[in-house]
């Protein structure tokens, strides 16, 4: 599929960012729809197909994380790649709680060329993953196994990227310093990545037509 066929839903309560993202990605050849809150976004997702959702974190009355839960509870929700976007940085606890559900993170403000490059890079990678899964299924690999391999590949790629940009700040307590807590949480994130890599490696071992991606 060419990138002009890709359809992106933008959910952001700030008109300036809604319009900026939509205009930038439209110039890149994508079809974009932009809405200002979770309710309108969910309505769109229930009635239309989207290849990607760009979701702002800091919204009212439902923030991006609550909206993410609503999206992932839709019948097709787990299959929809979601990129979070925010002027704030992501914390380790957010990655541990939500990192498995998202596919990327875009920092505000952004340069038009950078957001296009980031989205293009994701679709180039993801289209290859979907093509590999389709090829494996044609060779007899069960569809549910291919779906799990796709999800694990997407999660591994996202978690690795999030780990690189995680905010090092943590709330210290009476027994551990901020630095110690952050180091522990980084280790937990890496353990989560390792677990998913092991699961994917096991699938690949049992079903050789599937490949190692990312």
C-alpha angles and dihedrals in degrees: 000000000000119000091248088069092058117106120204129193117207118201111188131137093210111084094205093059093039091055095040094053093044094049094046095049094042088056087052090058102262127130109236136190119186128199132178104226147024095259094058090043094054090047090054093048091050093054105031140042118244129184093205141008123213105203127189115221102207105062137131140262090001115027124214096267092054089046090051089057090053092050094049091050091060114102091251094030100105090056096052114094110228125196117196118216129195146143087232125075125245121255127219093249090055091052092049092049102037107014094098091057101052134066103205149343130237119199119219131257097041139181113242093232091050096052090048092049091048094050093042091051092051094050092045089055096039095048088054090051092050091047091051091050092049090050092049092049090052087056093055105272107143115254093235090055090050090049091052091048090051092050094047092048091051093047094049092050092048096045092049090052094046092049089059093056102035116136108248092215119108133166109258121220136198094279106034135044123230090255094051093048092049092050090051093050092048087054090051091052091050090048089054090051091047092050091053092046090052091050091050092047089053091052091049090048091054095040110035095184087074116083138215107258125182 
